[in-house]
């Protein structure tokens, strides 16, 4: 969110001043120009009048809320409403604020519908009078009920948890007594003999639903019993709560509450019995294909809600599945993600899990810089009740109001206005991913709020994998020829241009001299990649060089350092939504790392690249250990503690510097390992990383280029090295500050002030002092 400031810093009093200060914000919001003055009036008078036009209504059994229009009509672009921000925070501060700010956790829990206990404590419990029924009593009750409420034919029979064994089942002769049976539940009994069960149930020729769950025979039977039953009951649509391949109208009607004990249906179902179905839950039904005559818009023209989570559906392609679902013109969405929690779970934890369904974000910027850390916020109760629609009737945008004309006086709001004509009783919706299409993975990103079929991701992955497999990578040259030493024709010192203070201070060898003019330099050593655009900007030409388990994931920006905007989470919605604050790399978190005295650590290695083709790289003989400040734990709240899960402490935090030799000696003693063995594995891994980069990106090769990279490595609990990241032109402040005894090589002391002398000697003079070729 970029802002401009008024030159005099005085309070905004006129509409003209408002537009002058907020012009960029108004344009970015997308608010129609016709509503700019009305927004100015409401902001300056602090008018929150949404309550006069909308009402909030609970839905999804109280686990969501939705917003309805109470005004008779509201025309497109006819009004604008202010929405307050109920909670604004940086991600790392979320847990602390919920713990410490009075009433915040309670308000957020109510807004996010997680304030109640999700257990059965308040439900009325059944009262047993005189113990359980016997089998005979249960049968008599079913017959009596069928006579009293129907035609006298029992079509739905539940004999559950009655201690029924194989012998008793056969003695009951159920098929003779109930020849028209459509549904039979024998759950929770003592049935154990496969052959006897198959013999008995296959006598029911009209049976559509059979439940044998929680019987001993199920635990020890393979699919042979199921196959035998399906061969004998050709009309069976549900077996042990899962759909058979023969499922049709009856099975769908059962899941839609059309058919049940009070209305079991009949052998011949009526015309279009599913016509009134609006909601259908098919989750975890073992469905292999949805291409089925019964599952169609013709049978269910009013279907608006569908849950197909937990089904393989492997027999349908993604395109076929989406094409089928699009034919249901009333279908609004797949199953929404609703907040889940366990009874007794602390309120703060519930909010932390649910908040990603409600959060929105912006990042502040002024004329000088962009704020590195994004801001997350939750709209007030009215704004948070806006649910998603692919065809929304309202739009929402964040807006920063600066009443004094400067950033210091800024107050954040969201603004809401009708995007379509709306009438009384309509649900008011917004597009959670407004302006984002399939070219930016819209369907995948909506998984943050909805349960997208797993098949979609499996097939997308397979396409991506097959695409990678089809690419042929060039092989690396076997023979290595050393790059030539960089020299000036007249034998004078090489002129170095750099924007790195440590190079200016510590590059003291007589072979090099610092210059302030890039165009005069023999060597340009900067923190930025030198591309064609930069060459033109500073007057550089090529000619001047021709003579010379848990499920934790970590998300980090690809273009930032120092763990800025980095998050550790197990929340799928968070993983998807964190990309809204900028491109992220998502890696599996190393949940069980090797620890040093109970604390997490990583290792920073320096790699010098002389050539990509042929590959010629060197590893500095010295490396540094970076230690976390807190004892390591996977306790959920610790994920918000920087000093527990991160190790970069040399930017305003308490730095625990430890000499590398001391660390190695103590580590070997604590874990009874040999560091040289670990070092060999690290060297092999680093070599493979650069081999891969050279193969995939041969265009990196330039005979005039050299580079230095920081390679961050972590050891897992088995002391296997894991690559964290590779940093171009890393911060070498610690390398220049501390003298370090080399663990590898001759064990000599490497003086910090000589660091860049050694680096430039290796890269430009072909020296190999205190480095090892990989």
FILUMVO-593123 format. One record per residue (C-alpha): residue in one letter; x negated, y negated, z negated. Coordinates in steps of 0.25 Angstrom, whole numbers, plus 2048, in hexadecimal, padded with zeros to 3 digits. Example, Ala and Ser with C-alpha at 12.3 -4.5 7.8 and 13.67 -1.06 7.14 Angstrom:
A7CF8127E1 S7C98047E3 
This chain:
X800800800 X7F87F4805 X7FC7E67FF X7F97D8802 X7F87CD7F7 X7FD7BF7F7 X7F17B57F8 X7F67AC7EC X7FB7B77E3 X8087B07E0 X8157B77DD X81D7BA7E9 X8297B17EA X82E7B17F8 X8317BB803 X8267B680B X81C7B8800 X8217C67FE X81F7CA80D X8117C380D X80C7CC802 X8147D9805 X8147D8814 X80B7E5816 X8137EC80B X8207E9811 X81B7EE81F X8157FB819 X8227FE812 X82B7FF81E X8367F6818 X83E7EF823 X83B7E0824 X84A7DD821 X8487E3813 X83B7DB80F X8437CF809 X84C7D8801 X8407E07FC X83A7D27F8 X8467CE7F0 X8477DB7E9 X8387DC7E5 X8387CD7E0 X8457CF7D8 X8427DE7D4 X84F7E37D9 X8507F27D7 X85F7F47DD X85E8027E2 X8678077D7 X8728007DD X8718077EA X86C8157E6 X86E8207DC X86582C7D8 X86B83A7D8 X8658477D3 X8638527DD X85C8607DE X8628647D1 X85C8587CA X84E85A7CF X84F84E7D9 X8568417DB X85C83B7E7 X86082C7EA X86E8297F0 X87381C7F6 X87F8177ED X88180A7F6 X88C80C801 X88280A80C X87480580E X86F80281C X861804822 X8577FA81D X8627F2815 X85C7F2808 X84F7F4800 X84D7F97F2 X8427F97E8 X83D8067E1 X8358057D5 X82980E7D3 X82B8167C6 X81D81B7C5 X8108167CC X80381D7CA X7F68237CF X7F68327D0 X7EB8347C6 X7F382C7BC X8008347BD X7FF83D7B2 X7F98337A8 X8048297AB X80F8337A9 X80983779C X807828797 X81281F79D X81E81F794 X82B82579B X8238277A9 X8248367A8 X8328367A4 X83782D7AF X82F8347BA X8348417B5 X84383C7B6 X8408367C4 X83A8437C9 X84484C7C3 X83B8547BA X84084F7AC X84885B7A9 X8448697A5 X8458737B0 X84987F7A8 X8568867A4 X857881796 X863879798 X86B8847A0 X87688B79A X871899796 X87A8A5799 X8808AB78C X87F8BA78B X88B8C1785 X88A8CF781 X87D8D1789 X87C8D4798 X8868DA7A1 X8858E87A5 X8848EC7B4 X8938F17B3 X8978E47AD X8908DC7B7 X8978E47C2 X8A58E37BC X8A38D47BB X89F8D37C9 X8AB8DA7CE X8B48D27C5 X8AF8C57CA X8B18CA7D8 X8BF8CD7D6 X8C28C07CF X8BB8B67D8 X8BB8BD7E6 X8C08C97EE X8BB8D37E4 X8AF8D77EC X8A28D57E5 X8988CF7EF X88D8CA7E5 X8888D37DA X87E8CF7CF X8798DA7C6 X86D8D27C0 X8648D67B4 X86E8E17B0 X8638EC7AE X8688F37BA X85F8FF7BE X85E9077CB X8679127C5 X8729097C1 X8729017CE X87590E7D6 X8809127CC X8879057CE X88A9087DD X88B8F97E0 X88C8FB7EF X8999037ED X89F8F97E3 X89B8EC7EB X8998EF7FA X89B8E17FE X88F8DC7F5 X8878D07FC X87E8CD7F0 X8788D67E5 X86F8D17DA X8688DC7D2 X85D8D37CC X8568D67BF X85A8E47BD X8518F17BC X8528F67CA X8468FE7CE X8489097D8 X8479037E7 X84E90F7EE X85A90E7E5 X85B8FF7E6 X85A9007F5 X86490B7F6 X86F9037EE X86D8F57F3 X86D8F9802 X87B8FE800 X8808F0800 X8828ED80F X8878DF80E X87C8DA804 X8768CD806 X86F8CA7F9 X8678D37F0 X85F8D07E4 X8568DA7DD X84D8D07D7 X8468D37C9 X8488E27CA X83C8EC7C8 X83E8F17D6 X83A8E47DD X82D8E37D6 X8288F17DB X82F8F17E9 X8298ED7F6 X8308E7802 X8358F5805 X8418F47FC X8458E7802 X8448ED810 X84D8F880C X8588F0806 X8578E6812 X8598F281C X8658F7813 X86B8E9811 X86B8E381F X8738D781A X86A8D380F X8668C580F X85F8C3801 X8578CD7FA X8518CA7ED X8538BB7EE X84C8BA7FC X8528B980A X8518C6813 X84F8C4822 X85E8C6823 X8628B981B X86D8B1821 X8798A981C X87C8B180F X86D8AF80A X86D8A080E X87B89F807 X8768A57FA X86A89B7FA X8748907FC X87D8947F1 X8888977FB X8888A67F8 X8878AC7EA X88E8B47DF X89A8AB7E0 X89A8AB7EF X8928B77F4 X8988B6802 X89D8C180A X8988CC814 X89C8C281F X8988B481C X8A18A9821 X89E89F82C X893895828 X893897819 X88788F818 X88C88281F X88D87A812 X87F87E80D X87787180A X86C877801 X864884803 X85988A7FB X852895802 X8458947F9 X83D8A17F7 X8468AA7FF X83B8B1807 X8418AC814 X8388AF820 X8408A882B X84A89D82A X84E8A0839 X85C8A6835 X86A8A583B X86F8A182D X86589782A X86988C834 X87087F835 X87C88583B X87E88D82E X87A882824 X87C87582B X87C86D81E X86F872819 X868866813 X85E86D809 X85687980B X84B880802 X84388B809 X83788A800 X82F8977FD X83389F80A X8298A4813 X8318A1820 X8248A6827 X82D8AB834 X83089C838 X82689283D X826884837 X82C87E844 X837888844 X83A886835 X83A877836 X843878843 X84D88183B X84D877830 X84F86B838 X85C87183E X86286F830 X866861833 X86B85E825 X85E86481E X857859817 X84B860812 X84586C80C X84586F7FD X83F8637F5 X8348647EB X83B8627DE X8338607D1 X83086D7C9 X82B86F7BB X82B8797B0 X8338787A3 X82B870799 X82286A7A3 X81D85C79E X8258517A5 X81884A7AA X8148577B1 X8228587B8 X82084A7BD X81284C7C2 X8178587CA X8248517CF X81E8437D2 X8198477E0 X8278487E5 X82983A7E1 X81C8327E3 X8198287ED X80C8217EF X8058147F4 X7F680F7F4 X7F38007F1 X7EA7F87FA X7E67EA7FC X7DD7E2806 X7D17E87FF X7D37F77FC X7DC8037FB X7DF8087EE X7D88167ED X7E381C7E4 X7F181D7E9 X7FD8197E0 X8088237DE X81681F7DA X8248247D7 X83081C7DB X83B8197D1 X8478227CF X84E81C7DB X84381D7E4 X83F82B7E0 X84D8307E3 X84B82E7F2 X84983C7F8 X843840805 X849840812 X843842820 X84E838824 X84E82E819 X858823817 X84F81A80E X84081680E X837813803 X82980C802 X8208077F7 X81F7F87F6 X8157F07EE X81B7E37E9 X8117D87E5 X8197CD7DE X80D7C47DC X8087C77EA X7FC7CF7E6 X7F97DE7E3 X7F77DB7D4 X8067D87D3 X80B7E47DB X8177ED7D7 X81A7F97DF X8287FD7E4 X82E8067EE X8388007F8 X8448087FD X84D804809 X85880C811 X85181181E X85F816823 X86E813821 X872819814 X88081B80E X88581E800 X88282B7FA X87682E804 X8698337FE X85E829800 X85182F805 X84382B809 X839832812 X82E837808 X824837814 X82982B81C X821829829 X81A837828 X81D841833 X81884F836 X80B84983C X80884682D X80D853828 X81B84E823 X82185C821 X815861819 X815854811 X82485580D X820862806 X81D8587FA X82C8567F8 X8328637FF X82F872800 X82A87480E X82A882813 X81D889810 X81D88E81E X81B880824 X80E87F81D X80988D820 X80C88B82F X80587D82F X7F9883828 X7F888E832 X7F988583D X7EE87C837 X7E5889834 X7E788E842 X7E3881848 X7D6881840 X7D388F844 X7D488C852 X7C9881852 X7BB886855 X7B087F84D X7A287D853 X79788584D X78C87E846 X77E87E84C X775888846 X768881849 X765874841 X75D869846 X75A85E83C X75E850840 X753846843 X74E83D838 X75382F83A X74882583D X747817843 X73E81684F X73580B848 X73381483C X73A80A833 X74480D827 X75281282B X75C807829 X76880C821 X776805820 X77E80A815 X78B80680D X78780F801 X7808077F5 X7798147F0 X7728157FE X76E8077FE X7688087F0 X7628167F0 X75D8187FE X74F8137FB X74681B805 X73D81380E X74281A81A X750813818 X754804817 X7627FF815 X7687F681F X7757EE81E X7787EE82D X77E7FB832 X77A7F8841 X76C7F783D X76C804835 X765812838 X76D81982E X77C81582A X77F81C81D X78D818818 X79981D810 X7A281D81D X7A1825829 X79B81E835 X7A581F840 X7A681884E X7AF80D848 X7A580A83D X79980A847 X7A07FF84F X7A47F7842 X7957F683D X78E7F684B X78880484A X78480B857 X77F81985A X773813861 X76C80E854 X76B81D850 X76682385C X758822859 X75A82784A X7E588F7D8 X7ED8877D1 X7F287F7DC X7EA8727DA X7E68697E6 X7DD85D7E7 X7E08527F1 X7D68477F4 X7D583C7FF X7CC84080A X7C683280B X7C482E7FC X7BA8327F1 X7B98327E2 X7C683A7E1 X7CE82E7E4 X7DD8327E7 X7D98417E4 X7E484A7DD X7E58587D8 X7F285E7D8 X7FB86B7D9 X8078637DE X80B8667ED X8138597EE X8078517E8 X7FD8587F2 X8068547FE X8098467F9 X7FB8427F5 X7F7840804 X800834804 X7F582C7FD X7EB830808 X7E683C80F X7E1847806 X7D9853806 X7E085E7FE X7D78697F8 X7DA8757EF X7D68707E1 X7CA8797DB X7D287C7CE X7C88857C8 X7BA87E7CA X7AD8817C3 X7AC8787B7 X7A18727B0 X7A38727A1 X7B28727A4 X7B28677AD X7B48667BC X7A88627C5 X7A48607D3 X79785F7DB X7938547E4 X7898587EF X7828507F9 X781855808 X77984E812 X77C850821 X77184E82B X778855837 X78685B83A X781862847 X77986A843 X77D869835 X77286482C X77786181D X770860810 X774861802 X76E8587F7 X76685F7ED X76E8577E2 X77D8587DF X7868527D4 X7908577CB X79D84F7C8 X7A48537BC X7B38517B7 X7B484A7AA X7BF8537A4 X7C08627A2 X7C68697AE X7D586E7AD X7E08717B6 X7EA86C7AC X7F58647B5 X7F38577AE X7E48577B1 X7E68567C0 X7E88477BD X7DB8467B5 X7D08417BE X7C58457B5 X7C98537B4 X7CB8577C3 X7C184D7C9 X7B284B7C8 X7AF83D7CF X7AD8357C2 X7A382A7C7 X7AE8207CB X7B381A7BE X7B48267B6 X7AB82D7AB X7A08347B3 X7998407AD X78C8407B5 X78484D7B3 X7778507B9 X77885B7C3 X76D8647BD X7738647B0 X7818677B6 X77B8737BD X7748797B1 X7808777A8 X78987D7B3 X7818897B5 X78088B7A6 X79088A7A5 X7948937B0 X78889C7B1 X7858997C0 X7798967C9 X77B8887CF X77288C7DB X77D8967DF X78788C7DE X77F8827E6 X77D88C7F1 X78C88D7F3 X78D87E7F3 X78387D7FE X78A887806 X797881805 X792873808 X78B878815 X79887F819 X7A0872817 X79786A821 X79687582A X7A587582B X7A686682D X79B867838 X7A387283F X7B086B83E X7AB85D841 X79F85E84A X7A284F84E X79C84C841 X78E84E847 X78684184A X77784284B X775834845 X77E837839 X77A83C82B X78483D81F X784840810 X79084780A X7948497FC X79A8577FA X7A285A7EE X7A28697E9 X7AA8707DD X7A787D7D8 X7B38877D5 X7B48907C9 X7AC89A7D1 X7A18907D4 X7A48907E3 X7A28827E9 X7AF87A7EE X7AE86E7F7 X7B58627F2 X7B28587FC X7A7852805 X7A5843804 X79E83B80F X794831809 X7968347FA X79482B7EF X78682E7EA X7858247DE X7828307D5 X7788367DE X7708287DE X7728267CF X76D8337C9 X76083B7CA X7638497CC X75B8567CB X75E85F7D7 X76486C7D4 X7608717E2 X7528717E8 X74686E7DF X74E8687D3 X74885A7D5 X74E84E7D0 X7558457DB X7558377D7 X7638307D9 X75C8247E0 X75682D7EB X7638337EF X76582B7FC X75782C7FF X75883B7FF X76583A807 X760831812 X753839812 X75A846815 X76484081F X75B837827 X74D83B825 X75084A825 X74A84C817 X74F85780D X74B852800 X7558577F5 X75F85C7FF X76286B804 X76686E812 X773876813 
